């Protein structure tokens, strides 16, 4: 299963590979990256749009010659020193000042941001004066990140207001934070949840609020979590469910961990996922309505159909 982070890493690796091996055969490149030739050709097409700007001289120029050899022209464009335009310096200064204003930031990080900001102000000239009149307010995810990072560093307990999409409910949790990590390209907090009395992963964009408590955190030893394993860690008792989603149901991939994903010709998706509780998938299918359906297992698909028909019949009698 590929995501934006995996794609970026592969493209960067492909640039480095081609810089070191000019004229490599296309089939050798595909073999080195574990992909078919069509996938590598698609990556080369993406690289045509990559560089330090959209000016022709700043873009990479990969091509495959008649003998099937891959060449990367203008390969030095991304490594040339970049000069910031005034609007770019303005944007960067505003971002640095906004980061320095986060309430949960550690003192040493705030000082480091201050030093970088001062150097950029000296170089930016008039843009620095304009940036002083612009302010930014962060949404919950960015603000929560600083608070969680501080809680981990100071070994303190956190109180979270956390949105659970399966129940469409905001829950209150008191947790002992362990560490922040990226899983499948998204930031999560690994913590010991005192409510569940177990290890839990909390996705940062679902944290409504994070409050740092004046209580020392002493989490029990939790089983290590390897981000490479992904979020889906099925047990032998879990049920494999296949969903077909229309374009209006693509949001499901953002909220439910899945084993595999397939793009459909109509712009929809086919997701394969596992769950210990089939009722969760039944509620999801009913919520999706015309935008999705259960394909397998057949028993669950039939159950969803019967439940939907019963609901329609009840409305018909009103």
C-alpha positions, -999 to +999 in steps of 0.1 A: +000+000+000+015+033-011+010+067+003+024+102-003+054+097+020+063+065+002+060+081-032+082+110-022+109+088-008+109+066-040+111+097-063+140+111-043+157+078-044+151+076-082+168+109-087+198+099-067+200+065-086+199+081-120+224+108-111+249+081-102+240+058-131+234+079-162+222+058-191+209+029-169+186+005-187+149+010-179+145-027-170+174-024-146+159+006-129+126-012-125+143-042-110+163-021-086+132-004-073+110-036-073+084-021-097+073-029-132+085-008-161+052+010-164+054+023-128+089+036-134+078+054-166+050+070-145+076+082-120+097+097-147+067+115-159+062+129-124+098+140-122+092+162-153+072+185-130+098+185-102+124+212-095+131+243-076+105+263-096+083+259-126+108+277-148+122+254-175+158+257-164+149+247-128+130+215-137+144+180-140+144+165-175+143+127-175+139+108-207+143+073-222+162+070-255+155+046-283+177+020-267+157+019-235+183+038-215+173+064-189+189+098-188+183+126-162+192+160-178+195+191-157+200+169-127+219+196-108+188+219-107+175+207-073+209+210-055+218+245-066+215+271-038+180+285-037+174+322-034+142+332-017+119+356-035+104+384-013+070+366-010+088+333+000+108+350+027+076+367+040+059+333+041+088+316+059+091+344+085+054+343+093+056+305+097+086+307+120+070+333+142+038+313+144+057+282+155+076+302+181+043+313+196+030+277+202+021+274+239+036+239+244+069+246+228+101+238+248+123+267+257+153+254+237+132+250+206+118+284+210+153+299+213+164+280+182+135+294+162+144+328+174+179+326+161+168+313+127+142+341+125+167+368+133+191+356+106+163+355+080+151+390+090+186+404+084+186+389+049+149+396+040+150+434+041+115+449+035+098+415+036+107+412+073+089+445+080+058+432+063+059+399+081+058+417+114+022+427+107+009+392+098-002+367+124-013+331+122-035+310+144-029+272+144-057+246+143-058+220+170-034+195+154-004+218+153-011+232+188-016+197+202+016+185+187+037+210+208+017+202+239+023+165+235+060+169+227+064+189+259+044+163+279+068+135+266+099+156+273+088+166+309+072+131+316+037+146+324+002+133+320-021+145+293-059+150+292-072+145+256-105+153+240-105+128+212-129+123+183-138+087+175-153+085+140-168+050+144-190+064+171-192+100+159-183+110+194-158+131+213-144+112+242-123+124+272-091+104+279-063+107+305-031+092+290+005+087+298+023+097+266+051+075+253+062+091+220+051+108+188+055+089+155+045+088+119+024+059+107+015+057+070+024+093+066+003+107+095+014+118+130+002+098+160+007+099+197+016+065+212+003+065+248-010+044+277-047+051+279-059+049+315-095+045+303-088+015+282-059+003+304-040-005+273-016+009+247-033+032+222-025+053+191-041+087+189-042+104+155-033+140+159-059+155+135-086+138+157-074+154+189-099+182+197-079+195+227-048+184+247-042+197+282-009+193+301-016+181+337+006+187+368+010+150+373+041+129+367+036+103+339+047+068+348+033+046+320+037+008+324+060-009+300+041-011+267+047-034+238+069-017+212+052-004+181+069-005+148+055+020+123+066-003+095+039-027+106+012-002+098-020+003+117-037-029+106-025-057+129-052-083+125-058-113+148-069-147+136-105-139+148-108-107+127-132-107+098-120-096+064-144-071+048-143-058+012-160-024+005-167-008-028-169+030-025-182+055-049-164+089-053-186+102-024-173+075-001-135+080-006-134+097+028-135+062+044-098+056+036-089+086+058-107+072+089-104+034+087-071+015+085-071-009+056-051-038+042-053-029+005-068-003-018-077-005-055-088+025-076-120+019-096-127+033-131-156+055-118-133+073-094-143+051-065-123+027-044-123-010-034-110-013+002-101-045+020-099-042+058-102-063+089-124-058+119-131-078+151-166-064+152-188-067+120-214-043+134-189-015+129-189-022+092-227-026+091-231+009+106-205+023+082-223+008+052-256+022+063-240+056+068-225+055+033-259+049+017-256+051-021-219+060-018-207+025-008-216-012-003-203-043+014-190-068-012-178-095+011-184-115+032-218-123+017-234-128+051-225-092+061-237-078+028-270-096+032-273-083+068-267-047+056-293-052+029-320-065+053-312-037+078-316-010+051-348-025+038-362-026+074-353+010+079-370+021+047-401+001+055-403+019+089-400+052+072-427+043+047-451+036+075-447+071+090 
